[in-house]
Amino acid sequence: MRLDKWLWAARFFKTRSQAAAAADGGKVKLNGTAAKPARELKPGDRLHIRTEGEDWEVEVLGFNAQRRPAAEARLLYRETPESLKKRAEAAELRRLAPLPQADAKGRPTKRDRRQLSRLRGGL
């Protein structure tokens, strides 16, 4: 099965074209090397996948020609324990990180606007 089609069927990307673009962009590595979208997969292959917010390290277990529900898609791969640990740590860091502009209350005051203007090189 093609790499881009498997990534789409396993629900790592919403569309097959997004999966192909990720593979072309170097965000997907097959057995440690960059892979093109048309590359054929076989059971036992290891993939490193970088999506928008997460890194996945998975082993290919099976194939499905159609995109099925998420519960069935999870049966197509097994995530490595190291990957699970890294993703859990990253999620915890995101949860504990302060929100940007958490201290801002409403619109900036005249004084705030003047300070911003000075910072940006204005008057």
N, C-alpha and C positions, 0 to 999 in steps of 0.2 A: 504494500500500500504506500502511496506517496506521503511524504512527510507533512505537507501542508494539509492534505485531506485528513490525516490522522489527528493533527493538532486541532482542527476544526471539530472533528467527531468526538474528541476527548474533552471538548469544551474549554480549551485554553484560550481560544480566540472566538469572537462572535461570528466572523465570516471567514471563508476560505481565503479571500484576498488579503485580509489582515494577517492570517497565518503565513501566507506566501511572502508578504512584505516583511514580516518579522524575520523569516528565514533569510531573505535576501539582505536584510540589514544587519545580520550577524547576531541577532538576539537568540538564536537557537543553535545549539551545538550538539552534534551527534557523535557519541563516543569520543568527546574531547576536541573535535574539529568542527569548523564551520560547515554547515550543510545547506544545500540548495533545496528549494521547495519540491522539486521532482525526485529527490533522493528516495530510494525505496527503503522501507523499514522492515525489520524482522524481529520476532520476539527475542527479548534479551538485550536489545539495544538500550543504551543509556542516553538520555536527553537532558541537557541543561537549557531551561527555558526562562527567558527574562520577559515578564509581562510588565504592565504599567507600574505596579507597585510591589511586585514580588518576584523572587527567584525560585524556580522549581528545579529539583534534580529528581528525575523519575526513570523508572525502568519500564520498557514497553512489555506488556503482558499479552495483549490481544488486539484485534482489529474489529472495526464495525464500519461498514460502507455508508451507513446512514447516521445522521446525528440523532441520538437517542436522549432520553431524560438524563439529568445529572447523575442520578444514582447508578444508572447503567454505564455512563461514561467513566465513572471512577473505577470500574472493573477493568478498564483497558490499560491501566498503569498502576505501579506501586511506587510511592514516594519514598525516598531514602530517609533513614532516621536523622541524618545530619541536616537534610533539607527541612524536615519537620521542625527540628529544633531552631534553626535559623529563622524560619518564618514565624514561629511563636515568639521569639525574642524581638523581631522587628515589629510585630503586632503590639507587643507590650510597650515598646518604645514609642510607637505612634499614639497609643492610648494615654501614656503619661506625659507626652509633650504638650506644652502650653499652646493654646490656640493663638494664632496670629491676631493681633489687634484685640486681645482679650481685655486690655485695660481701657480701650477706647469706648467712650460713651457718646453716641450720637455724632452729630456733625462737628467738624473742627471749629474752634472759636477763632476770633480775629487774630488773637495772639498766636495760636497754632498755625494759622495760614501764613503769618509773617515769618515764623520760624522755618516752615517748609520752604517758603520762597527763598530765604537766605541759604538754606542747605542746597537748593537746586541752582544757586548762582544768580538769583534775581537780585532785586534791590535790597 
